[in-house]
Amino acid sequence: MHRDTQNVRRRRRVASVVAATLALSGPVAACAGTQEPTGTSDWIAANASAVTVTSPEGPLDDLAPLRNAIGNAEIVGLGESVHGAAEELTLKHRALQVLVEQLGFRSVAWEEDWTTGRRINDYLLTGAGDPDELVRRMSSQWQSREVVEVLRWLHDFNRDRTDKVQFMGVEYYLTGLESYDDVEAQVAAAAPEQLPEARQHLQAIRPASADIIAHIQAYSASPDKEPFLRHARALYNLVRDLPNKENDRDHAMAVHTARQILSFYEHFALPEADSHAYRDAHAAENLMWWRQLTGDKIAYWAASPHTANAPQLRISASEDGEIQFPSAGSHLRQEYGERYLSIGFMFDHGRVGFGGGEPVDAPKPAEGWFEQPLGQVPLEQFVLDLRAPAPSSVREWLDAPIVTRGPMGPNSTCQGGSASQWFDVVVHGQEVTPASAA
């Protein structure tokens, strides 16, 4: 989730999903947690596989244990503990290379808005657009050179291939003007006689400018949101019922775009406490829809609080209270069972930069945090399959209530479940540095 020092508190108030787009905004304080049992660090060291390559340009041989752990999974969550850690982003990039190059994954679902995702997909498939500009359009937590390199690599991989990798944004929270234009264009093409009715609905809900935050503020301040919701629902129904052929992809995309517009208005009409659960449920629903549309194996790139199998997730920060919601990953596990694999990328200490803000310290995890014994392993980076055979004391540690690094600033923690529930595999690095601004 992203940081804007001038607007973050306002966005949390009027656009709860912007607040829920997790961002580390300062040092994380210590908290109590389950104590590490004797022998845990030894078990980790014995089962950890060293990651020795630090660049996406290097070979992937050191990630063979990760490839083996992924196995036959069809949807893989690539979850980062915080946004803006260069080494975590690079490790995720390399994991994505394994998924795409070696395991045949052909879609990337990203914690990003559907509208921007469509433009990124155009770039990956056709070369239209500039990756630097596209990343600057993404939510601020993704605006880094490391993400630019991910998009460039995907574009280059697709060159001269028929089985191209596609990109989709699973979010709706910044649905932009282009989505309204896309819907209008589909109505004009499929049923021009219905265009006046569609334009009537569009006129009532279309943002006045490209400043979607201003539109969120205006809508949130409206004392009567029902007219917006009524027009958004009517537009969705109109597009859904347009004439179409069997397996008509243009129609399917237009219907889904209208659904994102409706989701935007439904979300920001909810009390903040309810909006987080709505968001993650719909992110999972959008990914499932894409899976059904394409048949692709999908890599899901997001923050760990979204990708983890955490049906009782709690994110807390002393200044902002507590957020509770079932994660998108928990919906995906319920839908796909073991075909959904959750990978958590985490670290011991360092500095993190994000969203154009100044780098902040991320100190070593406190005693009792899940990451604490991982930091005692004498490897700079490693893969650990949490499903590996383990003695009862270690299994008790993995099954105990988890406390882990939170993504919302000072004193932030994530809880609500266990490590063995949240993650199938972890990829850990000892020290991180700030991601480079795009």
C-alpha positions, 0 to 999 in steps of 0.5 A, spaced: 500 500 500 502 506 498 504 513 502 503 520 500 505 524 506 499 530 504 494 525 502 494 518 506 490 520 512 485 523 507 485 517 503 484 512 508 478 516 510 474 517 504 478 512 500 479 506 504 482 501 499 487 506 498 489 505 505 488 498 505 493 498 499 499 496 504 505 500 505 510 500 510 511 508 512 516 507 518 520 503 523 516 497 525 515 496 533 516 490 537 510 486 539 509 480 543 509 473 539 509 466 540 516 464 542 521 460 538 522 453 540 529 450 541 531 447 534 527 451 530 533 455 527 537 448 526 531 446 522 530 452 518 538 451 516 537 444 515 532 445 510 533 452 507 536 452 500 541 458 498 539 463 493 545 465 490 544 469 484 542 477 485 540 479 478 534 477 474 539 477 468 542 471 472 541 463 471 535 460 475 539 454 477 539 456 484 531 457 484 530 449 482 528 448 490 523 453 489 520 450 482 520 443 485 516 446 491 511 450 486 510 443 483 503 442 480 500 449 482 496 453 477 495 459 481 501 462 485 501 468 490 507 472 490 506 476 496 511 481 499 512 483 506 512 491 505 512 495 498 519 498 496 524 493 498 529 492 492 531 485 494 524 483 495 522 485 488 528 482 485 527 475 488 519 476 486 522 478 479 526 471 479 520 467 481 516 470 476 521 468 471 521 461 474 513 461 473 513 463 466 520 460 463 519 453 466 512 452 469 508 455 463 505 460 467 502 465 462 498 471 466 500 475 471 495 478 476 497 484 479 495 488 485 493 494 480 487 497 477 484 494 472 484 500 467 492 501 468 492 493 467 489 493 460 494 499 458 500 494 461 497 488 457 497 492 451 504 494 452 506 486 453 502 484 447 503 489 442 509 494 444 504 499 444 506 504 450 512 506 454 514 502 460 517 508 464 510 511 463 506 505 465 509 504 471 508 512 473 501 511 472 501 505 477 499 506 484 505 509 487 507 503 491 509 500 484 513 506 481 520 503 481 525 501 477 525 494 479 517 494 477 519 497 470 524 491 469 519 486 470 515 489 465 520 490 460 522 483 461 515 480 460 515 484 454 521 481 451 519 474 453 513 475 449 517 478 442 516 473 437 512 468 441 505 466 440 504 463 447 504 470 450 504 472 457 498 477 459 497 482 465 491 484 468 489 488 474 485 485 479 483 492 483 478 497 481 479 502 486 482 507 481 477 506 475 479 511 470 476 514 464 479 510 459 474 504 462 468 508 461 471 510 454 472 502 453 465 501 455 462 506 451 466 504 445 463 497 446 456 499 446 457 503 440 460 497 436 455 492 438 448 495 439 449 503 437 441 504 438 443 503 445 448 508 445 443 514 448 441 510 454 448 508 455 451 515 455 445 517 459 448 512 465 455 514 463 454 522 464 451 521 471 457 517 473 463 519 469 469 522 473 470 529 471 477 529 470 483 524 470 484 526 478 480 519 480 482 521 488 478 528 487 472 523 484 473 519 490 473 525 495 467 528 491 463 521 491 464 520 498 462 526 500 455 526 497 450 525 502 446 520 497 450 515 493 444 511 490 443 515 484 451 513 482 449 506 484 443 506 480 446 508 474 452 504 475 448 498 476 444 499 470 450 500 465 453 494 467 446 490 466 446 494 459 453 492 457 452 484 460 445 484 455 449 486 449 448 482 443 454 477 442 457 471 439 459 465 443 466 466 446 466 473 444 472 476 448 470 483 446 464 483 450 467 479 456 472 484 457 467 490 456 462 486 461 468 486 466 470 493 465 463 495 467 463 490 473 469 494 475 466 501 474 460 498 479 465 495 484 468 502 484 461 505 486 459 499 491 466 499 495 466 507 496 459 507 498 461 502 504 463 503 511 470 503 511 470 497 516 466 493 510 470 495 504 476 491 506 473 485 505 469 487 499 476 489 496 479 482 497 473 478 495 473 482 489 480 481 487 480 474 488 473 474 484 477 478 478 482 473 478 478 467 478 474 470 472 481 471 468 482 464 469 476 462 466 476 467 461 484 465 459 485 458 462 492 460 464 496 459 470 496 465 473 502 468 478 498 473 483 503 479 485 501 483 491 502 484 498 503 478 503 496 480 506 493 479 500 496 473 497 496 469 504 491 464 506 489 468 511 481 468 512 482 471 519 487 477 517 488 482 522 493 488 520 494 493 526 497 500 527 497 504 534 495 510 530 490 507 525 487 501 529 486 495 526 483 492 519 480 485 519 478 482 512 479 475 509 485 475 504 484 474 497 489 468 498 484 465 503 478 466 497 483 463 492 485 457 497 477 455 498 476 455 490 482 452 488 485 448 494 492 446 493 492 448 486 493 455 489 500 456 492 502 462 497 509 464 497 511 469 502 517 474 501 520 477 507 526 480 510 530 481 516 532 488 516 534 494 512 531 500 509 525 501 505 523 506 500 516 507 496 512 511 493 517 517 492 518 518 499 524 518 503 527 511 505 525 509 512 528 504 517 526 497 518 529 494 524 530 487 525 524 483 527 522 483 535 523 476 539 517 472 537 516 475 530 515 469 525 521 472 521 526 472 527 529 465 527 529 466 519 534 472 521 539 467 524 540 462 518 547 463 515 545 465 508 544 471 505 537 469 501 534 462 501 528 458 500 524 454 505 518 450 504 514 450 510 511 443 508 517 440 509 517 434 514 519 437 521 519 435 529 513 436 533 516 442 536 517 446 530 511 444 527 508 447 533 511 453 532 509 453 525 502 452 527 502 457 533 499 464 532 503 468 527 505 475 528 509 478 523 512 485 520 506 489 518 505 494 512 502 500 515 507 504 519 510 504 526 507 499 530 504 495 525 503 488 525 500 482 521 496 477 525 490 472 525 492 465 523 499 461 523 505 461 518 503 454 516 496 456 514 498 463 511 504 460 507 506 454 503 513 457 502 517 463 504 523 466 500 527 470 505 533 475 505 537 478 511 538 485 508 534 490 504 535 496 501 530 501 498 527 500 491 529 505 486 524 510 484 522 510 477 
